[in-house]
Amino acid sequence: MQPSLAPYPALRLRRLRRTPAIRALVAETTLQPSDFIWPVFVRDGEGMVEPIASMPGVNRLSVDRVVEAAREAYALGIPSICLFPYTDPSLKTEDCAEAWNPDNLSNRATRAIKAAVPEMAVMTDVALDPYNINGHDGFVEDGVIVNDRTVEALVKQTLSQAEAGADIIGPSDMMDGRIGALRNALEAEGHQDVLLLSYAAKYASGFYGPFRDAVGASGALKGDKKTYQQDPGNSDEAMRLIARDLSEGADMVMVKPGMPYLDICHRAKAMFGAPTFAYQVSGEYAMIAGAGERGWVDGEKVMLESLMAFKRAGCDGVLTYFAPAAARLLNG
């Protein structure tokens, strides 16, 4: 029950907004660079900075440039970087074997970052879509994305990433049972300190289009992902998914996409109290960045306002392509 408020003029709520100093004293929600995980796209080559047309200001970077980016991010106070590979189409196969190749792009970038910036937490993506000729997160058999065979492959992918030095594994595939399988494998192979940040409530969303361009999966995808990603109309199901993943050994959970699902973020944090993250996905980024470029909105102001929304909803942090730009502003 809300307490009764003193009547005007004894209560003038504008007193609490009168100056920047007073507003800072009573701020309910704060935003800082340590709240961010920065997703970056890795490609082959050297000295490569390749713009992504559907994501203004975002580039595919060769491993050497990713290392430079990690150094810059850490200096800005960003504690973690998340790697997504742009795999050469010639390496995409039905068996997805490149996913657990010790020398694939993701693993090479992980080793390079950990050598150059050991304090930076490296997060990696676990799913088969960057390596799958069919563009799906799992194996496709007779037009069906199969669960258990896919989980076996995800275990191999996870172990290769842990052996490369990944601090945080991000399973984004949405297969049933994969968190338990990954946790058991990590424990058995001596990687008990590796964290699992589960994409626990990942929706079958229209906001992923620019990301699929960025990793080269758009043209490969056959059909849709609605049999394993969640229906956008479902909220209670998201709570069941999160409860299951936590019970199987997830250390942290994620809601994806972000702003259209702030209600899910809020419910998740309130119900479970576990470290909760949101992914401000490529479509969200593209709308804000594109509108800012055109002068339709104040891009910097809307960027920070959007990021604050995640913290206000209860998130402990957010994966965002805005991380370096937002950190620079927050650092003054």
N, C-alpha and C positions, 0 to 999 in steps of 0.2 A: 504494500500500500504506500502511495506517495504521501510524504509528510505535508501537512498544511503549510502554505506559504504566507508570510507576512503580506499585508495589503500594501499597495502603492500609496504613498511614496516611501514608506519605510523600506520596502524592497525595490530597489532599482537595479535590475539585472545588468543594465548597461555599465554599471560601475566596474564590473568584472571584465569589460572589454575596452576600457578607456585608453590604455597605453600598451605598447608591445611588451613591456616588462610585466605588467599585470596579466596580460593574456598568456604569457609564458608560464607564470606562476600557477595558473588554474587550468592549463591545458590538460584535457583528459586523455588524449592520445598523442603520442609523439612518433616521429619517423626519423630514422638515422641509417647511415650506410650499412651498418651491421645487420640490418633487417633484410638485406638483399642477397639472393643467389642470381648470378648473371649467366644466362644461357648464351653459349657461343657456338658457331658453326665452323667445323674444321674441314678443310679440303687438302688434297695432295698439292705438292709443289713447294716452292721456296720463294719467300718474299711476296706472297700472293695476298692481295686484298681485293676481293671480288664482290661488288655491290649486289644486293638482292633487290630486284626491282619492286617487289610487292611489300618490302619492309624498308622504308626510307631510313637511311642512316645505319643499317645493319649490313654486315659483310660476311662472306665466307673467308676464313683466314687459314693460311698454311700454318703448319705446326710452329715454325719460328715466330710468326706473327702472333699466334695464340699465346706463346710464352711472353712476348712483349705486353700483350693485353692483360695477362694475369698479373704481371708486375705492376702495371698501372692500376688495375683494380684493387690490388692489395694495398697499394699506397693510398688509395682513396678511402680505405676502411671497409671495403667489400670483402667478406670473409670466405666466400665460396664461388666457384665457377662451375658451370655444368656444360658438358661437352656433347655435341650432336654432330655426327660425321656425315659429310656429303660423299657417299661412296661412289667410286667409279662404276658406271653401269655394267662394265665387263665383269665386275666382281659380284654382281647380284645373281643369285642362283636359287634353284628350288630347295636345296638343302641348307642354304644360309650359312655355310661354313665360315665365311669371312667374319661372322659375328663373334667367334671365339678365337680367331687368329691372334696370337700374341703380338703380332706386329701390325695389326690393323690401325687405322687412323686414330681411333679413340684411345687405344692403348699407348700408341707412340706419343700422343699429345699428353696423356696423363703422366707418363714417365718424364717427359720434358718439363712439364710444369712443376712436378714434385722436386725435380733436380734444381730448378731455378728459384722457385718460391715455395720451399717446403712447408711454410706456415699456412699457405692457401689450401683450403679444403677443396678437393676435386670431387665433383659429383659426375656420375656417368649414367647413361640411359640404357636400360635393359628392355629390349623389344627387338623383333626381327625385321621390322619394316625397312630400316636402312639397307638391309642386305638381301631382302626377299624380292625375287623377280616379279612376284605378284603384288608387292606393295603392302602386304598385310603384316600385322604384328605377330602372327602365328603362321604355322604351316597350313597350307591349303591342300585338302584331299577331296577330290570330287566336288569341288565348289564349297566345301565346308571348312571353316577354320577350326582345326582340331586342337583340343585343350592339352591332353596329357603328354603327347609327343612334343608339343611346343614347350611345356614346362621343363622337360628334360634338356632341351636346347638352351633354354634360359639359364639353367643351372651352369652349363658349360660357359656361356657368355659371362655370367656373373663372376665365376671363378677366375676367368682370364682377366677381367677388369680389376678384381681384388689383387691378383698377383702383380698387375702393373702399377699398383699403388693407390687405387681409388679409395677415398675416405668414405664416400656416400654412394650407395647404389640406389638408382631410381627406377624401379620396375614400372614401366608405363604400358605394359601389354594388356592388362586386365584379364588374364587367364585365371581360372579358379585354382586355388591351391598353390600358387607360385610363391607366396611369401613364406609359407612353411617349408617348402622345398629349398628355397634359397637360404633361409636361415640355417636349416640343418646342414646344408652343404658348406656354408661358410664356417660353421662351428667345427665340422669334421675336418676341414682342411687348414685349420689354424688361423682363420681370419675372424676370430670372435669379436674384434674391435671395430669391424666394418659396419657402418650404419645402413639400415634400410629405410629410405624415405619412399613409402609406397604411394603411387598414384592410386589412392584407394577409391575416390569418387571421381572417375574420369568419364565425362559425358560424350555421347556421340554428337558432336557440336559442329556447326558451320563456321566456327571461328578459327579452325586450324588450317585454312587454305594456304596462307603465306608460308607457314612452317613447312608444309609439304613441298612447296616450291623450293624452299631453302635446302632441304635434304634430298631433293630430287626424287620424291616419292609420288608426286602428283600424276605423272604420266603412267607410272607402273600400276597404280591401284586399280584393281578390278572389283567392282561392286562397292559396298560400303562396310562400315565397321559396327553396325548396329547389333550384331549378335554377341559382341563382347564389350563394347562401350555402352554406357548407361543411357537410358531414356531421359531426355531433358525434363520430362514432367515428373520424375520420381525423386522424392526427398527421403521418405522412410527407407527406401532401398539403399540410399547412400549411407545411412547410419548402420545398416546391417553390413554393408561392405567394409566400412571403417572398423566396426567391431570385430569382424572376422580377421582383417589384416593385423590388427593389434594383438589379437589372441594368438596369431601364428608367428609373431615375432617382429612385426614392424616397430621401429623406434620412433618414427615420425610419419605423419600422413599428409596427403595433399588433395586439394580440390582443384579440378581443372575442367573448363576454363575458370577465370576468376570473377570479374565484376558481375556477369550475369548470374552467378551462383553464390553471392555473398550470404544469402540465407543458409546455404549449406555449410559455409565456413563457420557461421555463428552457431548453428546447431551442433556441429562437430566439436567445436571447442567447449561449448557449454556441457555437452553430454559426456565427453570422454576426458577432457583436460590434457590430452596428449599434445606434444608439439605439433602444431597445425600450420600448414603452408598452403598458399594458393599460387597458381601459375597464371600470370597475366599473359595470355597466349598471343600468338602472332597476329591474329585478327584484331584483338583489342589494341595491341601496339600500333598496328597499321592505321586504324581509324584515328587514333589520337595524333600520331606522328604526321599522317597525311593531312588532317585538318589543320594542324599547326603550321605545316609548310605553306599551306594555301592562305593562311591568315584568317581562317574561319573561327578559330578559337585561339586563345593564348596558350600555346603548346606547353610551355614550362609550367604554367599554373595548373592546367588540366592534368598534366603528368603527375605532379605532386599530389593533387587532390585525389586522383585515382588510386595512387599508392597508399595514401592515408586511409582510404576506405577499407582496405584489407586489414589494416591494424585495428581500425575501429570495430570491424566485424569480429575480431578475436584472433586473427592470424598472428602467429609468432614471426612470420617472415613471408617473403614473396619472391618467386622467380619472375624476373622482369628484364626485358631487353633494354629498359631505360636505366638500368643500374648505374653505369658510369655517369651519365648525364645528371641523374637525380643526386648521386653522391656529390658531384661537384657543386651543385646548388646548395645542398644541405651543409656542405663544408664551408660555404661562403667564398 
